[in-house]
Amino acid sequence: METESFIVHKEWTNSVIECNPINERILKIRIAAKPRNISDVQIYAPTNSSSEEDIGEFYDALDDVLENTEKRDYIIVQGDWNCQIGSDTYEDWKGTVGKFGLRRTNERGERALEFAERYKLVIANTLFPHKKSRLVTWHAPNGRDHLQLDYIMVTSKLRTSLLQRVTRVYPGADIGSDHELLMAGVSLKLRKTKNKEVIRLHYDVDKLQDPAIAEQFRATVGGKFGPLMLIENIQEQVAEFTKQMNETASEVLGKRKKPQKP
């Protein structure tokens, strides 16, 4: 199964508010910016061989993400949509799609358009005229079919902030994929987030040198791992894992005592 990830420039790290994996197909990052924060969702849609049930589950999960996104945020939803959105839809979907999609829109493309319209998104890489090599995002193994399957959807309010020169495919980029690198340029200012105060708990880990205590710690932790596998939500699973580890450390090891001053 494919998984999604973000690569964040080191100068942006202090602007990241949160990064949450939703499932194996959807990942969300929130970035502090001016005048509004940015919620960026990376997706990998089911392929044409997937069932309608899989497609439905994907869009249900994606709907849930956007419904729970801060309403004032600028929204970007990008990735491999595994659909085709052509220029034939421009007249019927003005404000959602541009004139520069490739080929004809298929059924799954129409579903993606419905999603975009529902959340007032515009498909950035269909807005500007570029030569075909800068619009094609995927090359079939047969060497004959060259399609536009990847799209970057942005909040319609960002349309005037999109940079035409940058918003395109970069053919030949070495990314180890049969997909081409697709980028959208947006003119925005980022801002640093305030560092949250982190409460550090110091446990008496020296006790683990005692084989009996080490075995007790392993047994206690091991007994708590089973129920974690029943939690499907990744965020809840991580939170519960952290809670159980802290409870076990507190119970078995206790807090480390500060050394007394002579």
C-alpha positions as CSV (number, residue, x, y, z in Angstrom):
1,M,0.0,0.0,0.0
2,E,1.2,3.5,-0.8
3,T,1.9,5.9,2.0
4,E,2.0,9.7,2.0
5,S,4.7,12.1,3.4
6,F,5.7,15.7,3.5
7,I,9.2,17.1,3.1
8,V,9.4,20.5,4.8
9,H,12.2,23.0,4.2
10,K,14.3,23.5,7.3
11,E,13.4,27.2,7.3
12,W,9.7,26.2,7.7
13,T,10.1,23.8,10.6
14,N,9.2,26.5,13.2
15,S,6.0,27.3,11.2
16,V,4.6,23.8,11.4
17,I,1.7,23.7,13.8
18,E,0.9,20.0,13.4
19,C,1.3,17.0,11.0
20,N,-1.3,14.2,11.3
21,P,-1.4,11.0,9.4
22,I,-5.1,10.2,8.8
23,N,-4.7,6.9,7.1
24,E,-2.4,5.2,4.5
25,R,-3.9,7.5,1.7
26,I,-4.3,10.8,3.5
27,L,-1.8,13.0,5.4
28,K,-2.5,16.5,6.7
29,I,0.0,19.2,7.7
30,R,-1.0,22.6,9.1
31,I,1.4,25.6,8.7
32,A,1.3,29.0,10.3
33,A,1.1,31.8,7.7
34,K,-0.1,35.3,7.1
35,P,-2.9,36.4,6.7
36,R,-4.3,32.9,7.4
37,N,-2.8,29.5,8.3
38,I,-2.5,26.8,5.6
39,S,-4.0,23.3,5.9
40,D,-2.3,21.1,3.3
41,V,-3.7,17.6,2.6
42,Q,-1.6,15.1,0.7
43,I,-3.7,12.3,-0.9
44,Y,-3.3,9.1,-3.0
45,A,-6.7,8.2,-4.4
46,P,-7.6,4.5,-5.2
47,T,-6.7,3.4,-8.7
48,N,-9.2,2.4,-11.5
49,S,-9.0,-1.2,-10.5
50,S,-10.3,-0.3,-7.0
51,S,-13.9,-0.9,-6.1
52,E,-16.6,1.7,-5.7
53,E,-16.6,0.9,-2.0
54,D,-12.9,1.8,-1.8
55,I,-13.5,5.1,-3.6
56,G,-16.4,5.9,-1.3
57,E,-14.4,5.2,1.8
58,F,-11.6,7.5,0.4
59,Y,-13.9,10.4,-0.2
60,D,-15.7,9.9,3.1
61,A,-12.4,10.1,5.0
62,L,-11.3,13.2,2.9
63,D,-14.7,14.9,3.6
64,D,-14.2,14.2,7.3
65,V,-10.7,15.9,7.2
66,L,-12.0,19.0,5.5
67,E,-15.1,19.2,7.6
68,N,-12.8,19.3,10.7
69,T,-10.3,21.8,9.3
70,E,-10.3,25.3,10.7
71,K,-12.7,27.3,8.6
72,R,-10.4,30.3,8.3
73,D,-7.4,28.3,6.9
74,Y,-6.3,28.3,3.3
75,I,-6.8,24.8,2.1
76,I,-4.6,22.8,-0.3
77,V,-5.5,19.3,-1.4
78,Q,-2.9,17.7,-3.6
79,G,-1.6,14.4,-4.9
80,D,-2.4,11.5,-7.3
81,W,-6.2,11.6,-7.8
82,N,-6.1,8.7,-10.4
83,C,-8.6,10.5,-12.5
84,Q,-8.8,12.7,-15.6
85,I,-10.1,16.3,-15.6
86,G,-10.1,17.7,-19.1
87,S,-10.8,21.0,-20.7
88,D,-14.3,19.7,-21.8
89,T,-15.6,20.5,-18.3
90,Y,-14.5,24.2,-18.3
91,E,-17.9,25.7,-19.3
92,D,-19.9,23.7,-16.8
93,W,-17.3,24.0,-13.9
94,K,-16.1,27.6,-14.3
95,G,-14.5,28.7,-11.0
96,T,-13.4,25.2,-10.2
97,V,-11.3,24.1,-13.2
98,G,-9.4,26.0,-15.9
99,K,-9.1,25.6,-19.6
100,F,-5.9,23.6,-19.7
101,G,-6.8,20.1,-18.5
102,L,-5.8,17.2,-20.8
103,R,-8.0,14.7,-22.7
104,R,-11.7,14.2,-21.6
105,T,-13.0,14.1,-18.1
106,N,-13.8,10.6,-16.9
107,E,-16.3,9.5,-14.2
108,R,-13.8,9.7,-11.4
109,G,-12.8,13.1,-12.6
110,E,-16.3,14.3,-12.2
111,R,-16.3,13.1,-8.7
112,A,-13.1,15.0,-8.0
113,L,-14.7,18.1,-9.5
114,E,-17.7,17.7,-7.2
115,F,-15.4,17.5,-4.2
116,A,-13.5,20.6,-5.3
117,E,-16.7,22.6,-5.8
118,R,-18.1,21.5,-2.5
119,Y,-15.2,23.0,-0.6
120,K,-14.7,26.0,-2.9
121,L,-11.4,24.7,-4.3
122,V,-9.9,25.5,-7.7
123,I,-7.6,23.0,-9.6
124,A,-4.4,25.0,-9.9
125,N,-2.6,23.0,-12.6
126,T,-5.5,23.5,-15.1
127,L,-5.5,27.3,-14.9
128,F,-2.4,28.3,-17.0
129,P,-1.3,27.6,-20.5
130,H,1.8,25.5,-20.7
131,K,3.2,23.1,-23.3
132,K,2.0,19.5,-23.0
133,S,5.2,18.3,-21.4
134,R,4.5,20.7,-18.5
135,L,0.9,19.4,-18.0
136,V,1.4,15.6,-18.2
137,T,1.9,14.1,-14.8
138,W,2.1,10.3,-15.5
139,H,3.6,8.1,-18.2
140,A,2.1,4.6,-18.8
141,P,4.5,1.6,-19.0
142,N,3.5,1.1,-22.6
143,G,5.2,4.4,-23.5
144,R,2.2,5.6,-25.5
145,D,-0.2,7.0,-22.9
146,H,0.8,10.3,-21.2
147,L,-1.9,11.5,-18.8
148,Q,-2.7,14.2,-16.3
149,L,-3.7,12.3,-13.1
150,D,-2.2,14.5,-10.4
151,Y,-3.9,17.7,-9.4
152,I,-3.3,20.5,-6.8
153,M,-6.5,22.0,-5.5
154,V,-6.3,25.2,-3.6
155,T,-8.8,27.5,-1.8
156,S,-10.4,29.7,-4.5
157,K,-9.3,32.8,-2.5
158,L,-5.7,31.8,-3.3
159,R,-6.3,31.9,-7.1
160,T,-4.8,35.4,-7.5
161,S,-1.8,34.4,-5.4
162,L,-0.8,31.5,-7.7
163,L,2.3,32.0,-9.7
164,Q,1.8,30.9,-13.3
165,R,5.5,30.5,-14.0
166,V,6.0,28.0,-11.1
167,T,2.6,26.2,-11.2
168,R,3.3,23.4,-13.6
169,V,5.0,20.0,-14.1
170,Y,8.8,19.7,-14.1
171,P,9.5,16.9,-16.6
172,G,12.6,14.9,-16.0
173,A,13.0,15.6,-12.3
174,D,14.7,12.6,-10.6
175,I,12.0,11.5,-8.2
176,G,12.1,7.8,-8.8
177,S,8.5,7.5,-10.0
178,D,6.5,7.1,-13.2
179,H,4.8,10.3,-12.2
180,E,6.4,13.7,-12.9
181,L,7.1,16.4,-10.3
182,L,4.1,18.8,-10.1
183,M,4.4,22.1,-8.2
184,A,2.2,25.1,-7.5
185,G,3.7,28.4,-6.5
186,V,1.8,30.5,-4.0
187,S,2.8,34.0,-2.8
188,L,2.3,33.9,1.0
189,K,4.3,34.8,4.1
190,L,4.9,32.2,6.8
191,R,5.2,33.0,10.5
192,K,6.9,31.2,13.4
193,T,4.8,29.4,16.0
194,K,5.3,29.9,19.6
195,N,7.2,27.0,21.2
196,K,4.9,25.0,23.4
197,E,6.1,24.3,26.9
198,V,7.1,20.7,27.1
199,I,6.8,18.9,30.5
200,R,9.6,16.4,30.7
201,L,9.1,13.4,33.1
202,H,12.3,11.9,34.4
203,Y,12.0,8.3,35.5
204,D,14.5,6.3,37.5
205,V,15.8,4.3,34.5
206,D,18.8,3.1,36.5
207,K,16.5,0.6,38.1
208,L,16.4,-1.3,34.8
209,Q,19.9,-2.5,35.5
210,D,18.2,-4.9,38.0
211,P,17.2,-8.0,36.0
212,A,14.1,-8.5,38.1
213,I,12.8,-5.0,37.6
214,A,13.7,-5.0,33.9
215,E,11.6,-8.2,33.5
216,Q,8.8,-6.7,35.5
217,F,8.8,-3.6,33.2
218,R,8.8,-5.8,30.0
219,A,6.0,-7.9,31.3
220,T,3.9,-4.9,32.3
221,V,4.4,-3.1,29.0
222,G,3.8,-6.3,27.0
223,G,0.5,-6.9,28.7
224,K,-0.7,-3.4,27.6
225,F,0.3,-3.7,23.9
226,G,-2.5,-6.1,22.9
227,P,-5.4,-3.7,23.3
228,L,-3.5,-1.0,21.3
229,M,-3.8,-3.2,18.1
230,L,-7.6,-2.8,18.4
231,I,-7.4,1.0,17.9
232,E,-7.7,1.8,14.2
233,N,-7.0,5.6,14.4
234,I,-3.2,6.2,14.2
235,Q,-3.3,9.3,16.3
236,E,-5.3,7.7,19.1
237,Q,-3.0,4.7,19.0
238,V,0.1,6.8,19.4
239,A,-1.6,8.8,22.3
240,E,-2.6,5.6,24.1
241,F,0.9,4.1,23.6
242,T,2.5,7.2,25.2
243,K,0.0,7.1,28.0
244,Q,0.6,3.4,28.8
245,M,4.4,3.8,28.6
246,N,4.3,6.7,31.1
247,E,2.0,4.8,33.4
248,T,4.2,1.7,33.4
249,A,7.4,3.8,34.0
250,S,5.7,5.6,36.9
251,E,4.4,2.4,38.4
252,V,7.6,0.2,38.0
253,L,10.4,2.7,38.0
254,G,9.1,5.8,39.8
255,K,10.5,9.3,39.3
256,R,14.2,9.9,39.5
257,K,15.3,11.7,42.6
258,K,17.4,14.8,42.4
259,P,20.9,14.3,43.8
260,Q,21.3,16.0,47.1
261,K,23.8,18.8,47.3
262,P,26.7,18.0,49.5
